[in-house]
Amino acid sequence: MIGRDWMTRRGFAIACAFALCAALTGGILAGCSGGASEETQEAAQPQAETKALEGHELNIYCGAGMTDPFQKIADAFEAETGCAMNVTFANAAQIQTQITTTEQGDFFVAGSAEELNPVADYVASSVDLVKHIPVLAVPADNPKGITGLADLANAEKVLVGDPESTPIGKIAKKALTENGLWETMMANDVLTTTTTAPQIATALANGEGDAGIVWKENVKDEGAVVVDTSDLDGFIKTVPAAQLTCAADADAVAAFNEFLQTDAAWDIWAEFGYEKVE
């Protein structure tokens, strides 16, 4: 009995030792396995990248004639930095009134430097971006055979921008006045004015006029073409980006000013037919 009892206790002890060893080993392995699994899971979950200007925003005014290229530039800056871009496109007079009335906004991208004069007190700084080239455009079939400004004397309907509210309209008035045409065309109801340059190109493409004076980049529809003439070469303007005194976010303003000078921005302007100011 004594021998059997001792053997029983000895077997129980050995069994307990094996069980304890297995438990410890299992715990250690489980612990390592659990830790490795958590690390693997953490590594498998990509960290959301925080962009430099998330939570920031810019409020920008831009001439309506530059809607397509500038919206693409604004979208590219937002994608790169996370900065929310709120862009208002309108004619110069509307933007000038908005700035002086609300005294809010960060930038004014104007159709020409002259358009900054009425809001000069609100301009902190300005940099020239690209050339703004006025052209004489006609419907693709050019029914009146127009080859230059002088031929507009024979036109029945010529489209121009409003000279009181748009830079392209002011150019048209000056160019036609210098050619002795403005007063006669006005008196004979030959001139039809629009509030934005893109409207002119669209109307010509639809055959709604004999000719028009418009920005080069706006003539993009197959229904309208640019007349090969140098008559408007002396009226080329520059597009300025003016930082406003009421700009509210210094970091975002500085970053966007820098972005406007990058190849990414220049490439977008070029895509839409603009030429860089040297």
Rosetta blueprint (number, residue, H / E / L):
1 M L
2 I H
3 G H
4 R H
5 D H
6 W H
7 M H
8 T H
9 R H
10 R H
11 G H
12 F H
13 A H
14 I H
15 A H
16 C H
17 A H
18 F H
19 A H
20 L H
21 C H
22 A H
23 A H
24 L H
25 T H
26 G H
27 G H
28 I H
29 L H
30 A H
31 G H
32 C H
33 S H
34 G H
35 G H
36 A H
37 S H
38 E H
39 E H
40 T H
41 Q H
42 E H
43 A H
44 A H
45 Q L
46 P L
47 Q L
48 A L
49 E L
50 T L
51 K L
52 A L
53 L L
54 E L
55 G L
56 H L
57 E E
58 L E
59 N E
60 I E
61 Y E
62 C E
63 G E
64 A H
65 G H
66 M H
67 T H
68 D H
69 P H
70 F H
71 Q H
72 K H
73 I H
74 A H
75 D H
76 A H
77 F H
78 E H
79 A H
80 E H
81 T H
82 G L
83 C L
84 A E
85 M E
86 N E
87 V E
88 T E
89 F E
90 A E
91 N L
92 A H
93 A H
94 Q H
95 I H
96 Q H
97 T H
98 Q H
99 I H
100 T H
101 T H
102 T H
103 E L
104 Q L
105 G L
106 D L
107 F E
108 F E
109 V E
110 A L
111 G L
112 S L
113 A H
114 E H
115 E H
116 L H
117 N H
118 P H
119 V H
120 A H
121 D H
122 Y H
123 V E
124 A E
125 S E
126 S E
127 V E
128 D E
129 L E
130 V E
131 K E
132 H E
133 I L
134 P E
135 V E
136 L E
137 A E
138 V E
139 P E
140 A L
141 D L
142 N L
143 P L
144 K L
145 G L
146 I L
147 T L
148 G L
149 L H
150 A H
151 D H
152 L H
153 A H
154 N H
155 A L
156 E L
157 K L
158 V E
159 L E
160 V E
161 G E
162 D L
163 P L
164 E L
165 S L
166 T L
167 P H
168 I H
169 G H
170 K H
171 I H
172 A H
173 K H
174 K H
175 A H
176 L H
177 T H
178 E H
179 N L
180 G L
181 L L
182 W H
183 E H
184 T H
185 M H
186 M H
187 A H
188 N L
189 D L
190 V L
191 L E
192 T E
193 T E
194 T E
195 T L
196 T L
197 A H
198 P H
199 Q H
200 I H
201 A H
202 T H
203 A H
204 L H
205 A H
206 N L
207 G L
208 E L
209 G L
210 D L
211 A E
212 G E
213 I E
214 V E
215 W E
216 K H
217 E H
218 N H
219 V L
220 K L
221 D L
222 E L
223 G L
224 A E
225 V E
226 V E
227 V L
228 D L
229 T L
230 S L
231 D L
232 L L
233 D H
234 G H
235 F H
236 I L
237 K E
238 T E
239 V E
240 P E
241 A E
242 A E
243 Q E
244 L E
245 T L
246 C L
247 A L
248 A L
249 D L
250 A H
251 D H
252 A H
253 V H
254 A H
255 A H
256 F H
257 N H
258 E H
259 F H
260 L L
261 Q L
262 T L
263 D H
264 A H
265 A H
266 W H
267 D H
268 I H
269 W H
270 A H
271 E H
272 F L
273 G L
274 Y L
275 E E
276 K E
277 V L
278 E L
